[in-house]
Amino acid sequence: MAGEYNSTLALALRYAPQIGTPSDSPATVPTLATANAIFADAYNETRMGFRAARLTDAPTASTPAATVAAQIEAMLTSGYCLLSKGSVGQDAKATADDLIARARLLIAGLATNREAYISEGAAEEATRANPYVKSHQVDDADPNYDFTPGTGDREYAVNNIWPQDGDDL
């Protein structure tokens, strides 16, 4: 399974040109099979970032959300492939760490900029209830109140159906 936001593995590796073109030859690191597995992992991590921000994981094409999704997936794919290769960049600094950190920063920004993405064509994920809905009887209840019937604060049933003052009826 390949990623969905970038149409090809080559596009997903745009931040790591030092990888070259992965093939099935054991001489290439990562191999084509490993690179495709990493590509699928990056796609799923990107999807989960959108879901965590309560945005649909299938943004409309040519929207800012689709562009950011492709960018995140490419950074994760490139970063993880560089980790797999064990590549060290300029000044002995790992480029992979920077790519993965930048992708995770973009994922965190999905929730922050959620309303902007929705106004620009991204669909809202509608799987949860409104977090502002609450019940005063449950949410603001006395924490020491015992709700168990017949014990503590609740009776099994209301006993005084007809109020009696002690006089005969």
Rosetta blueprint (number, residue, H / E / L):
1 M L
2 A L
3 G L
4 E L
5 Y L
6 N L
7 S L
8 T L
9 L H
10 A H
11 L H
12 A H
13 L L
14 R L
15 Y L
16 A L
17 P H
18 Q H
19 I H
20 G L
21 T L
22 P L
23 S L
24 D L
25 S L
26 P L
27 A L
28 T L
29 V L
30 P L
31 T L
32 L H
33 A H
34 T H
35 A H
36 N H
37 A H
38 I H
39 F H
40 A H
41 D H
42 A H
43 Y H
44 N H
45 E H
46 T H
47 R H
48 M H
49 G H
50 F H
51 R H
52 A H
53 A L
54 R L
55 L E
56 T L
57 D L
58 A L
59 P L
60 T L
61 A L
62 S L
63 T L
64 P H
65 A H
66 A H
67 T H
68 V H
69 A H
70 A H
71 Q H
72 I H
73 E H
74 A H
75 M H
76 L H
77 T H
78 S H
79 G H
80 Y H
81 C H
82 L H
83 L H
84 S H
85 K H
86 G L
87 S L
88 V L
89 G L
90 Q H
91 D H
92 A H
93 K L
94 A L
95 T H
96 A H
97 D H
98 D H
99 L H
100 I H
101 A H
102 R H
103 A H
104 R H
105 L H
106 L H
107 I H
108 A H
109 G H
110 L H
111 A H
112 T H
113 N L
114 R H
115 E H
116 A H
117 Y H
118 I H
119 S H
120 E L
121 G L
122 A L
123 A L
124 E E
125 E L
126 A L
127 T L
128 R L
129 A L
130 N L
131 P L
132 Y L
133 V L
134 K L
135 S L
136 H H
137 Q H
138 V H
139 D H
140 D L
141 A L
142 D L
143 P L
144 N L
145 Y L
146 D L
147 F L
148 T L
149 P E
150 G L
151 T L
152 G L
153 D L
154 R E
155 E L
156 Y L
157 A L
158 V L
159 N L
160 N L
161 I L
162 W L
163 P L
164 Q L
165 D L
166 G L
167 D L
168 D L
169 L L
